[in-house]
Amino acid sequence: MSLIDLSGKLALVTGGSRGIGRATAQLLARAGARVGITFHSREQDARETLKLIQAEGSSGWAYQVDLAEEQQILAWFHRVDEEFPDGFDIFVANAGIWPPEAKPIVDLPTAQWRKTLAVNLDGVYFATREAGKRLRPSGRIVFVSSTAGQRGEAYHADYAATKGALISMTKGLCVEFANRNITVNSVAPGWVDTEMSEPAYAEGGLEKIAASIPLGRVASAEDIAGPIVFLCSELARHITGEILNINGGAVLCG
């Protein structure tokens, strides 16, 4: 018997075509859940995620959605309603962007600020609002925040502001959803070995970053997926409103 058994559960994971989203979708499937993912433009990568889900003995679905566009999110949930009229159990808001070029706020273009907020914050608001209407009792909501949301990130004010907002949302929404026994938590990764972070790892950057982390390495996507799936399980049924640090101790180092 598996310690974490999500058999019979239906999960939705945004940004499931690669990185943390893909690893989370695969691990949810391994625990027995059926898993729907969203992707923005990388259809082939999304298909690869579905193959991984199926290899775990589960079933999966992929939806192409621009999470910065409210109407596309409404259309996505309309499809979910048609396919799963009884609702679902788990919502993982993972999708996000991190503009890699360091920019002080005095040079931060308005267009970049608005785009980052549109994807990382507006998209989570739209999707969580719609997911919240459909989650079954004792459901789970997990946001993927960041250490940047806890301590800020110089030269990436747009990204840090959105991740800090998710932490605030976690603490408010956990109370709003408690009467349905739905928990709301966030994970706060630090540096993760994913494609999104590759620009920062070039030219010796990976070694410098790893040296700044007490555990001496950046996380893998699977390092983040495991705690997410834990928060989706019965083992975490009395945890809500929490921010789970998954950063090798980096958040403690300033």
Secondary structure, DSSP 4 states (H G I P E B T S, - for coil): --SS--TT-EEEESSTTSHHHHHHHHHHHHTT-EEEEEESS-HHHHHHHHHHHHHTT--EEEEE--TT-HHHHHHHHHHHHHH-TT-EEEEEE-------S---GGG--HHHHHHHHIIIIIHHHHHHHHHHHHEEEEEEEEEE--THHHH--TT-HHHHHHHHHHHHHHHHHHHHTGGGT-EEEEEEE-SB-SGGGHHHHTTTHHHHHHHTSTTSSPBPHHHHHHHHHHHTSGGGTT--S-EEEESTTGGGG-
